[in-house]
Amino acid sequence: MDEFCQKMGEKAAEKPILLRTIEMIADAYGTDPNMILCSLFVPMKRYYLRVNLTKIRTVDLLFRLREKGILAYSCGTLEEAIYVEIQGGEKVTAGEKIAVAEREAAERVMLGADLYMPGLKKVLNAKKGDEVTIVSEDGIPVAEGILEVSPGEVNRRSKGIGVRVLRSLYRLPKIRELEEYKLGLITDQSLPSMLLVRMLDPFPRHGVYVDMTASPGGKIGHLYEYTGGLGKYFAFDHTEKKVERLKSELRRIGADAVIALKEDSRFISLRWRDMKSNFTILDPPCSGLGNRPRLSVDLDERNIKNLISLQRQLLKEAVRITSPGGLISYSTCTLTYEENEGQVLWALENLPIEVAEPSFPFPQSSLIDLPVARFIPGVHDTIGFFSAIFRRL
């Protein structure tokens, strides 16, 4: 992994915005930029799960998992947050029989998850039932397992297991294979993402809640569970595929009362003229630099500029659909100043909002003198995550 970090460091030097971002953060937090960079390529020590308190008590869920030999622990900060420890796995070297995984799928597989369709992109020199090496699209070996499909099915199937993983770089229970997951008792969700809902508290349980970019459903699902399903909930996303995934997730956790719809969230107010939200969640498309563990780092200046423009359009729309006095959460899973603190400053200058003091303890950003949260890989044992709470004026 040290060699891999070195290679990624060399690539970072070729990307000015990435190098600038890492150095800015390291300077603000008084830490080594190489430590932050290398932290992106290894997992956290703890993998967090959200307990569905509408279905089960945390203590009972922990007991069920331990009966299955899975050691899970209470977070201690949030009643609904538990974690399992990520263990070191086995060294994986590429053989002749290869299964090529899409990058994000490969990043899940390196933690021990099975490779699901359509994350399997290509099969080389192997047939169904063979043991294969799973590699990323860049050729990095991440796991070994049994090929569950024939090569001819790779581009035709969109569901099911493509490779059943036997060995991987890191070890983690196969969460989504557990009965508790299938019953909607637990959901894998990062700790910073769970903290976001608590930062919005207290709020009336009978409010109107809107998630503008809701798929796959982690935040609106958590909000539904935390408020006991007593409010009115709207969840939007912009493609049929994302909305179907969102609906499936909401059904799994028992949040059928959430209204999930396909909508271009830049224009919700045009279609929903009477929409007035008490609490609006905006987790816009971002460069995703904070996600870990990762197998590559791709930051493009032009792409960042396009994302910033989209984020501002969505922020404007969030203000339009939120009632005066209502709250808007803005969050990303990236590290760039431009998509985080920079967007907060832009919003304060251009929109009728103010930054609200979160009601739950959080790690305050060292890049701006405002009560906004920032989680830094290497500094915190989490993904990279940013969040700000706005109050609509």
C-alpha positions in Angstrom: 0.0 0.0 0.0 3.0 2.4 0.6 4.0 1.8 -3.0 0.5 2.5 -4.1 0.4 5.7 -2.1 3.6 6.8 -3.7 2.2 6.2 -7.2 -0.9 8.1 -6.3 1.2 10.9 -4.9 3.0 11.1 -8.2 -0.3 11.3 -10.0 -1.5 14.0 -7.6 1.5 16.2 -8.5 0.1 16.2 -12.1 -3.3 17.5 -10.9 -3.0 21.1 -9.6 -6.4 21.3 -8.0 -5.8 18.0 -6.1 -2.4 19.1 -4.9 -3.7 22.5 -3.9 -6.6 21.0 -2.0 -4.5 18.6 0.0 -1.9 21.2 0.8 -4.5 23.7 1.9 -6.1 21.2 4.3 -2.8 20.0 5.6 -1.7 23.6 6.3 -5.0 24.5 8.1 -4.9 21.3 10.2 -1.2 21.3 10.9 -0.6 17.8 9.4 1.3 16.1 6.7 -0.3 16.3 3.2 1.1 12.8 2.3 -0.8 11.4 5.4 -4.1 12.9 4.1 -3.4 11.6 0.6 -2.5 8.1 1.7 -5.5 7.9 4.0 -7.7 8.1 0.9 -6.4 4.7 -0.3 -7.0 2.7 2.9 -10.3 2.1 4.7 -11.3 3.5 8.1 -10.8 1.3 11.1 -14.5 1.4 11.8 -17.4 0.6 9.3 -20.6 2.2 10.5 -24.2 0.9 10.3 -27.4 2.7 11.1 -29.9 0.8 13.3 -33.6 1.3 12.2 -35.0 2.3 15.6 -38.5 2.1 14.2 -38.0 -1.7 14.0 -35.5 -2.8 16.7 -33.6 -1.5 19.7 -29.8 -1.1 19.2 -29.1 -3.5 22.1 -31.2 -6.2 20.5 -29.6 -5.7 17.1 -26.2 -6.0 18.6 -27.2 -9.3 20.2 -28.6 -10.7 16.9 -25.3 -9.9 15.2 -23.2 -11.4 17.9 -25.2 -14.6 17.8 -24.0 -14.8 14.2 -20.4 -14.3 15.2 -20.3 -10.6 14.1 -18.7 -8.3 16.7 -20.5 -5.0 16.4 -20.2 -2.2 18.9 -22.3 0.8 19.9 -21.0 4.1 18.6 -21.7 5.8 22.0 -22.5 9.1 20.4 -25.6 8.3 18.4 -28.1 5.7 19.6 -28.7 4.5 16.1 -25.1 4.2 15.1 -23.1 1.0 15.5 -19.9 -0.2 13.9 -17.8 -3.2 13.0 -14.1 -3.2 12.8 -12.4 -3.5 9.4 -9.7 -6.2 9.5 -6.6 -6.6 7.3 -7.2 -9.3 4.7 -4.9 -11.2 2.3 -2.4 -10.1 -0.4 -4.0 -10.5 -3.8 -2.0 -11.1 -7.0 -3.5 -11.2 -10.4 -3.6 -14.7 -12.1 -4.5 -15.6 -15.6 -8.3 -15.7 -15.0 -9.5 -12.2 -14.5 -12.8 -10.4 -13.7 -12.6 -6.7 -14.3 -14.7 -4.5 -12.0 -15.9 -1.0 -12.4 -14.0 1.4 -10.1 -16.6 2.0 -7.5 -17.5 -1.7 -7.4 -13.8 -2.6 -7.0 -13.6 -0.3 -4.1 -16.4 -2.1 -2.4 -15.0 -5.5 -3.3 -11.6 -4.7 -1.7 -13.5 -4.6 1.6 -14.9 -8.2 1.1 -18.2 -7.4 -0.6 -19.3 -9.7 -3.4 -19.1 -8.2 -7.0 -22.6 -7.5 -8.1 -23.8 -6.9 -11.6 -23.5 -4.5 -13.4 -20.2 -3.7 -11.7 -18.6 -6.7 -13.5 -17.4 -5.2 -16.7 -15.3 -7.9 -18.4 -14.2 -11.5 -17.9 -10.8 -12.7 -19.3 -9.7 -16.4 -19.7 -12.4 -17.7 -17.4 -15.7 -19.5 -17.4 -18.6 -19.8 -14.9 -17.5 -21.6 -11.8 -13.8 -20.7 -12.1 -11.8 -19.0 -9.4 -10.8 -15.5 -10.7 -8.9 -12.5 -9.6 -11.0 -9.3 -9.4 -9.1 -6.3 -10.7 -10.0 -2.7 -11.1 -10.3 -1.1 -14.5 -6.7 0.2 -13.8 -5.6 -3.4 -13.3 -5.2 -3.3 -9.5 -6.0 -6.7 -7.9 -8.5 -6.4 -5.0 -10.0 -9.8 -4.4 -10.3 -13.4 -5.4 -13.6 -15.3 -5.8 -15.8 -17.7 -7.8 -17.3 -16.5 -11.1 -21.1 -16.9 -10.8 -22.0 -15.9 -14.4 -20.8 -16.9 -17.9 -18.8 -14.4 -19.8 -21.7 -14.0 -22.3 -24.0 -12.8 -19.5 -21.7 -9.9 -18.4 -23.3 -7.2 -20.6 -26.8 -8.6 -20.5 -27.5 -9.0 -16.8 -28.1 -6.0 -14.5 -28.7 -7.8 -11.2 -27.3 -10.6 -9.1 -23.8 -11.6 -8.0 -21.1 -11.7 -10.7 -18.3 -12.9 -8.5 -18.7 -14.4 -5.0 -15.7 -13.1 -3.1 -13.5 -15.6 -1.1 -10.5 -13.4 -0.2 -10.0 -9.7 -0.3 -7.5 -7.0 0.6 -9.5 -6.2 3.7 -12.1 -8.2 5.7 -15.6 -7.0 6.6 -18.8 -9.0 7.1 -20.9 -9.1 4.0 -23.5 -6.7 5.4 -25.9 -6.8 2.5 -26.1 -10.6 2.7 -27.3 -10.5 6.3 -31.0 -11.2 7.2 -30.9 -8.1 9.3 -30.1 -6.0 6.3 -32.7 -7.6 4.1 -35.3 -7.0 6.9 -34.4 -3.3 7.0 -33.0 -3.4 10.5 -29.6 -2.0 9.5 -28.2 0.2 6.7 -24.6 0.9 6.0 -24.1 4.7 6.3 -21.1 6.8 7.3 -21.0 8.4 10.7 -20.7 12.0 9.3 -23.8 11.3 7.1 -25.7 10.1 10.2 -24.6 13.1 12.2 -26.1 15.4 9.6 -29.7 14.6 10.7 -28.8 15.2 14.3 -27.3 18.6 13.4 -30.7 19.5 12.1 -32.4 18.6 15.4 -34.6 19.7 17.1 -37.4 19.9 14.6 -41.2 19.2 14.6 -41.9 15.6 13.9 -44.9 16.6 11.7 -42.9 18.8 9.3 -42.4 18.7 5.6 -39.1 17.2 4.6 -37.6 17.3 1.1 -34.4 15.5 -0.2 -33.5 17.1 -3.5 -31.0 14.5 -4.6 -32.1 11.5 -2.6 -30.8 8.3 -4.2 -29.8 5.9 -2.8 -31.8 7.1 0.2 -29.5 7.1 3.2 -30.3 10.6 4.4 -34.1 10.7 3.8 -34.3 7.2 5.2 -32.5 8.2 8.3 -34.7 11.3 8.7 -37.8 9.2 8.3 -36.7 6.7 11.0 -35.6 9.5 13.3 -38.8 11.4 13.1 -40.9 8.2 13.4 -42.5 8.7 10.0 -44.8 11.4 11.3 -44.1 14.0 8.7 -44.6 14.5 5.0 -41.5 13.3 3.0 -40.5 14.0 -0.6 -37.5 12.5 -2.2 -36.4 13.5 -5.7 -33.8 12.4 -8.2 -33.2 12.9 -11.9 -33.2 9.5 -13.5 -35.6 6.5 -13.5 -32.7 4.2 -12.5 -31.9 6.4 -9.4 -35.6 6.7 -8.4 -36.1 2.9 -8.7 -33.1 2.3 -6.5 -34.4 4.9 -4.1 -37.9 3.3 -3.9 -36.3 -0.1 -3.4 -34.2 1.2 -0.5 -37.2 2.9 1.1 -39.3 -0.2 0.9 -36.5 -2.2 2.5 -36.5 0.0 5.6 -40.2 0.3 5.8 -40.4 4.0 4.7 -43.2 3.5 2.2 -44.7 6.9 3.1 -41.9 8.7 1.5 -43.0 10.1 -1.9 -40.1 9.3 -4.3 -40.3 10.9 -7.7 -38.2 11.5 -10.8 -37.5 15.3 -11.1 -34.8 17.7 -12.2 -34.2 19.2 -8.8 -33.1 22.5 -10.4 -36.8 23.2 -11.2 -38.8 21.6 -8.4 -40.5 24.9 -7.7 -41.9 25.1 -11.3 -43.6 21.7 -11.0 -44.4 21.9 -7.3 -45.5 25.5 -6.9 -47.0 24.9 -3.4 -44.0 23.1 -2.1 -42.8 24.6 1.2 -40.3 22.5 3.1 -39.5 22.9 6.7 -36.3 20.9 6.2 -34.5 20.5 2.9 -31.6 18.1 2.3 -29.2 19.0 -0.5 -26.4 16.5 -1.1 -25.5 17.6 -4.6 -23.3 15.9 -7.2 -19.7 16.5 -6.2 -16.2 15.4 -7.1 -16.4 12.7 -4.4 -12.7 13.1 -3.3 -13.5 12.2 0.3 -14.7 8.6 -0.5 -12.4 5.9 0.8 -10.9 3.5 0.3 -10.3 4.4 -3.3 -8.3 3.0 -6.1 -7.7 6.2 -8.1 -8.0 10.0 -7.9 -9.5 11.8 -10.8 -10.0 15.6 -10.5 -10.5 17.6 -13.5 -10.6 21.5 -13.4 -13.4 21.7 -16.0 -15.5 19.1 -14.2 -15.1 20.9 -10.9 -16.3 24.2 -12.5 -19.3 22.4 -13.9 -20.1 20.8 -10.5 -19.8 24.2 -8.8 -22.3 25.7 -11.3 -24.8 22.8 -10.7 -24.4 23.0 -6.9 -25.3 26.7 -7.0 -28.3 26.1 -9.2 -29.5 23.5 -6.6 -28.8 25.8 -3.7 -30.9 28.5 -5.3 -33.8 26.0 -5.8 -33.4 24.8 -2.2 -34.1 28.3 -1.0 -37.1 28.6 -3.3 -38.8 25.5 -1.9 -37.9 26.1 1.8 -40.3 28.1 4.1 -38.9 31.2 5.8 -37.3 30.0 9.1 -36.8 26.5 7.6 -33.5 24.8 7.5 -31.4 23.6 4.5 -28.6 21.2 4.9 -25.8 21.3 2.3 -23.3 18.4 2.3 -20.7 16.8 0.1 -18.4 13.8 0.3 -15.5 15.8 -1.2 -12.5 17.8 0.1 -12.2 20.7 -2.3 -12.6 24.2 -0.8 -14.4 25.4 -3.9 -17.3 22.9 -3.4 -17.5 23.3 0.3 -16.5 26.5 2.2 -16.4 28.4 -1.1 -20.1 27.5 -1.8 -21.1 28.6 1.7 -19.5 32.1 1.2 -21.2 32.3 -2.2 -24.6 31.4 -0.8 -24.3 33.9 2.1 -23.5 36.7 -0.5 -26.2 35.8 -3.0 -29.1 34.1 -1.2 -31.6 35.0 1.6 -30.0 32.6 4.1 -27.8 32.6 7.1 -25.6 29.8 8.6 -27.3 28.1 11.5 -25.4 26.8 14.5 -25.8 23.0 14.4 -27.5 21.5 17.5 -25.1 18.5 17.8 -21.4 18.5 18.4 -19.3 18.4 15.2 -15.7 18.9 14.1 -15.7 22.6 12.8 -13.8 23.4 9.6 -10.5 25.1 10.1 -10.8 26.7 6.6 -13.5 29.2 7.5 -14.6 31.1 10.6 -18.2 29.7 10.5 -20.0 26.9 12.3 -19.7 24.3 9.4 -18.5 20.7 9.7 -15.6 19.1 8.0 -14.2 15.6 8.4 -10.7 14.9 7.1 -9.4 11.4 6.2 -6.3 10.8 8.4 -7.4 13.5 10.9 -10.7 11.8 11.5 -11.3 8.0 11.1 -14.1 8.7 8.6 -14.6 9.5 4.9 -14.0 13.1 3.8 -17.3 15.0 4.4 -18.5 18.5 4.6 -21.8 19.9 5.9 -23.4 23.3 6.6 -26.8 24.1 7.9 -28.5 27.2 6.5 -31.6 29.0 7.9 -34.0 30.4 5.2 -34.6 34.2 5.9 
